[in-house]
């Protein structure tokens, strides 16, 4: 089950369960769309995988399966992430 993390790991923007701006990689690194697509160019700065829109957990499930309240805020070194993005952004995710 996904954690549904509450914020962007890079800019700390709030990303509640109902947010349509949340993007995740296969390890559930969580970023807002602006960071994931504009800054990291669809290349996760941690694993080099791609991002997909995070699903929204139905409200009826939140009571028994609440989203995480643990904030992860680890701004990335933009020079290093640019090198990583440039290396992988033109390689399809399934071939990275």
C-alpha positions as CSV (number, residue, x, y, z in Angstrom):
1,X,0.0,0.0,0.0
2,X,1.3,3.5,-0.9
3,X,2.3,5.8,2.0
4,X,0.6,8.8,0.2
5,X,3.3,11.1,1.5
6,X,2.2,14.6,2.4
7,X,4.7,16.9,0.7
8,X,7.2,17.3,-2.2
9,X,10.6,16.1,-1.1
10,X,12.4,18.9,-3.0
11,X,10.3,22.1,-2.5
12,X,8.2,21.0,0.5
13,X,4.9,21.9,-1.2
14,X,1.9,20.3,0.5
15,X,0.6,17.3,-1.4
16,X,-2.4,15.9,0.5
17,X,-4.1,12.7,-0.5
18,X,-6.5,14.7,-2.7
19,X,-3.7,16.5,-4.6
20,X,-3.6,16.1,-8.4
21,X,-0.1,17.6,-8.4
22,X,1.7,14.6,-6.7
23,X,4.1,12.5,-8.7
24,X,5.9,9.3,-7.6
25,X,8.6,7.0,-8.8
26,X,8.6,3.2,-8.3
27,X,10.2,3.7,-4.9
28,X,7.5,6.3,-4.0
29,X,9.8,9.3,-3.9
30,X,7.2,12.0,-4.0
31,X,7.5,15.3,-5.8
32,X,5.1,18.0,-7.1
33,X,4.6,18.1,-10.9
34,X,6.7,21.2,-11.2
35,X,9.7,19.6,-9.6
36,X,9.2,16.2,-11.1
37,X,8.7,17.4,-14.7
38,X,10.2,20.8,-15.0
39,X,13.2,20.5,-12.7
40,X,14.0,16.8,-12.8
41,X,12.7,16.3,-16.4
42,X,10.9,13.1,-15.5
43,X,14.0,11.4,-14.1
44,X,13.9,10.6,-10.4
45,X,17.0,12.2,-8.8
46,X,17.3,9.2,-6.4
47,X,16.7,6.1,-8.6
48,X,16.7,7.6,-12.2
49,X,13.3,6.0,-12.8
50,X,10.4,7.9,-14.3
51,X,7.4,9.6,-12.5
52,X,3.7,8.8,-12.7
53,X,0.8,10.6,-11.2
54,X,0.2,9.4,-7.6
55,X,-3.3,8.0,-7.2
56,X,-5.8,9.5,-4.8
57,X,-6.9,7.1,-2.1
58,X,-10.8,7.0,-1.9
59,X,-12.1,9.0,1.1
60,X,-13.9,5.9,2.4
61,X,-10.5,4.2,2.8
62,X,-8.7,7.1,4.5
63,X,-10.3,6.3,7.9
64,X,-8.9,2.7,8.0
65,X,-5.8,3.4,5.8
66,X,-4.7,6.9,6.4
67,X,-2.1,8.7,4.4
68,X,1.3,9.3,5.9
69,X,1.9,12.4,8.1
70,X,5.7,12.0,8.0
71,X,7.2,14.8,5.9
72,X,10.3,14.0,3.9
73,X,12.1,17.2,2.9
74,X,15.5,16.6,1.2
75,X,16.1,19.3,-1.4
76,X,18.3,18.1,-4.2
77,X,21.6,19.5,-5.4
78,X,20.4,21.0,-8.7
79,X,23.7,20.7,-10.5
80,X,23.9,17.0,-9.7
81,X,20.3,16.4,-10.7
82,X,20.8,18.2,-14.0
83,X,23.7,15.8,-14.8
84,X,21.5,12.9,-13.9
85,X,18.5,14.2,-15.8
86,X,20.6,14.9,-18.9
87,X,22.0,11.4,-18.8
88,X,18.6,9.6,-18.6
89,X,15.8,11.9,-19.9
90,X,16.1,10.7,-23.5
91,X,16.2,7.0,-22.6
92,X,12.7,5.5,-22.3
93,X,12.0,4.4,-18.7
94,X,11.8,0.8,-19.6
95,X,15.4,0.9,-20.9
96,X,17.1,2.9,-18.1
